[in-house]
């Protein structure tokens, strides 16, 4: 497969041949100069930017896979506290209502994850 640089070099050589054999038309001159300038710049792509794009695409593909996997799992039924669990938490945190709220939240999270 011919890369962009090789294709530009081939076009430059063809235009130079045409200019030498068919006269110095301005269209040859402009095209030859444009190709020489482009080849002088070495067609350097921004490899760092391309690497960042590839990493971002890989990260996004992984996240999509995680989301698809999560969606494929059956939904679990919510598990509430039993009366015994609620009483135990209440007695352990009696004077501190906010502590009881946090304890309830932790217990429910434990049961549902």
Residue pairs with C-beta under 8 A, 6 or more apart in sequence:
2 10
4 43
5 39
5 42
5 43
8 35
8 38
8 39
8 43
9 39
11 31
11 35
12 32
12 35
12 36
12 39
15 28
15 31
15 32
15 35
16 32
18 28
19 25
19 28
19 29
19 32
22 28
76 112
78 112
79 108
79 111
79 112
80 108
81 89
81 104
81 107
81 108
81 111
85 107
86 104
89 100
89 103
89 104
89 107
90 100
92 103
93 99
93 100
93 103
94 100
